[in-house]
Amino acid sequence: MTIKHHPPEHLLAGFVSGPLEEADRLALAVHVAQCRSCRRLVGALERLGGSAIEQAAPVFLRADALSVVLDKVDAKPISMSGTTESMPPAASDLPDVLRNCRFGKKRRVAPGVSMQSLILPSSDQSRAFLLWSAPGAKMLGHTHSGTELTCVLKGSFAHEGGHYGPGDFDYGDDDVNHQPIVGTEEPCLCFVAMSGSLKGNGWIGRLVSPFIRL
Ligand SMILES: [Zn+2]
């Protein structure tokens, strides 16, 4: 696997320090698990964070700090949003990082295109789903007002930003107007994490907005 497209450094830094939404964190985890160079960078950032903690002045906790944390651990699980839970995708389609995730129903959203949402904590502001596209599918252009993180799991697609194959990471933000074309060699399976609202002219927005909260 030759990986050519990587997440921007600010996202990798967020992945290490922990402020990402769950969908975005999963997208980073999928890529980092496959990408040696990003694993090296994440390792370096973790060591940097560790030494910063070692050098920090000690902070004194409240006497009941441990029991407060344990109460939170014992509290009932947070409610989950999303469609009715259904069969997970075939394990052979999923990287290890996603195998314990919960999925909604797989839905056909256009000819040759299906999606399956991940069920995330209801507090999460981002959305995540798997997107299957038939070989050679040509997608309409789209823009959005948030971020869109795409990990290619199988197959490939190309747009004006380049060619994306297995392991590649595509980062889209407000400035992006993609018109992707799926490779003809096999179906394309992507993991997509999305935040913000899609503008109405796009293929992803029109395809998936009836099925997930955006
Ligand atoms: Zn990478």
Residues whose N, C-alpha, C, O or C-beta is under 5 A from the ligand:
A	BS01	ZN	H5 H6 C35 C38
